[in-house]
Amino acid sequence: MGKLTTHVLDTVQGGPAAGVRIELRRVKDGKLIASVTTNADGRGDRPLLEGDTLESGEYELLFMVREYFMERGVDSPFLDRVPVRFVVFDTAQNYHVPLLVSPWAYSTYRGS
C-alpha cells in the first residue's frame, strides 16, 4: 500500500524548515483531509495519507510559508501560501512531495 509524505527545506538556512503549517485537501470537493506542522526535520511525524486513506485523484498541499518566515525575522516575505497540486494515479505507489522554499521563491518535485 502506498503513502503520501512531504517535507519542507528552507533554502535560506540550508536545512529543514521546522514549524511550517501544511494543509492537504482533495481538489474535487475542497475537503480538508489533513493538517500538520513540520517537526525539527521539516517533516510531519507520520504520512499524510497511507493505505486505504490514499485514494486516486487530484490533491493540493498548501504550505503556510509567510508565517514561517515572519517568525524568523523576515520583514516582508514575497510568498504567502504555496499551493502544490498533484495527481495520485496508483495508490500502491509512494508519493513524496518536498518543498524547497525561501521568502521569494520555491520549487518542488516528486521525490522518492
N, C-alpha and C positions, 0 to 999 in steps of 0.2 A: 504494500500500500504506500502511496506517495504522501508527500507533505509539502507545506508551504512555509518557508522561513525568510527572514530578511535580516539585514544589519546595516548600520549607518557608520560611515567613516568620515571624520572631519578632516578635510584636506588642508586646512589652515594649521591645525595642531599636529597633523600627521599621525592620527591614531583613531581609535574608536570614539564615537560620539555617545556618551552616556547621558541619559535624561531626555531623549527625543521622544515626544509622544507620536504614536502612529495609529491610524485607524484603517481598518480593512472593510470594504463594502463590496457587495455584489452590484454590478453596474445595472443589470436589468430591472432591479426594484429599489436600488439605493439603500438597501438594508445594511445597517451596521452589523458586521459579523464578529469582529474582534477589535480590541483596543489594547495597546501595550505601550509601556515606556521602556526604552532601551536601558540595559544594565551597563556595568562598567566595561564590558566587552563590546558595547554597541549593538547588542542583540537582545531579543526577547528571551525570557527564561525557558520558553518552550515553543514549539511550532505554532504558527497562527492557525493552521488547519492541518489535519492529518487523518489518515484512514478514511472512514465513511464521511467525515465532515468536508473533505476535499472533493468538490464536485466540478464537473466540466463547466466552463463558461467564462465570462469576462469579469475581471475583478479590478478594483482600484485600491492601491495603498496611498494614503495621504500622510505625508511626513510634515509635522509642525516644526519647521526649522527656524522660523523667526524667533519664536520663544526661546529655543535652544541658544541661538547666537546672542540674543539680547541679555540672557542670563550670564553670558560670558563676557559682557562688556562691549559688544559691537553696537555702536550707537544707532546706525541706520542700515540694517541688512536689506539688501535688494529683494531677496527671496522671502516669501511668507510661508506658504504651504506648497509643498511639492507633490503633485499628483503623478502616480505612475500606474497606467492601465496596462493590463496584460491578459492573456488568454490561457486558461488551463485546458488542454485538449486531451490529455491522457492522465487520468487520476492515479495510475500506477507509478508515474514518474515523480521525482522530487523537483520542486520549483523554488529556487533561491533568488531573491530579488534584492541585491545590495544597492545602497545609495551612497555615492561619493559626493560630498557637498561642502561648499564654502558659503559665505554670506552672499556671494554674487554669481555662483554657477554650480551646476550639478551634472552628474552622469550616472547612468545605471546600465545594467546588463543582466542577462540570465546567467547566474552563477551555478556552481555545482554543489 
